[in-house]
Amino acid sequence: MLTLIAALAEDRVIGSASGGIPWDLPRDRAHFRARTEGRWLLVGRRTYAEMEGWFGDRTPIILTKQPDFRPRHPAHRVVASPAAALDLARANGVGELIVCGGAEVYAATLPLAGCLVLTRIGLHVDIPDPVRFPDFESSGEWRLSHTETWPAADGGPAARCEIHARKPQGGMAKSSLARGPLPG
């Protein structure tokens, strides 16, 4: 299965085009680390650079259009397409590949995903060049399957963790790592 995980402020803002996330929420960071521990992650090249140094037991696959890009760690993998990332995950027996951003990677993988794990932050962020998580709600393809409210703490805003599952189409989910290769 392909799962997208992200923290979204109001208007689906996930960060700035210049890089970085304009908030620091310890509860969400702990949730993210626990949810991704020991997992294979799909990240864009810029997100990989921003996250460098904390991957630990996670295996990042870096999605990039730069054919000469080399990660700093030999166990980190590089691919040129979401299909190649899924094929690599399947070949290594991975049951769930978790997409961690950035915005272009989320947009490219949303049509293939079966699950969204989203932290909705009760915060309006006014930043130059905001980057947004793709609109998934207007498609009608998703159902909210779980929600957990996190009260405001340590001076930070309240948040809500939501898990969305893709609605079955004809009895089958739209994406699965168990199915055959994807085009592309």
Secondary structure, 3 states (H helix, E strand, C coil): CEEEEEEECHHHEEEECCCCCCCCCHHHHHHHHHHHCCCEEEEEHHHHHHHCCCCCCCEEEEECCCCCCCCCCCCCEEECCHHHHHHHHHHCCCCCEEECCCHHHHHHHHHHCCEEEEEEECCCCCCCCEEECCCCHHHCCEEEEEEEEECCCCCCCCEEEEEEEECCECCECCCCCCCCCCCC
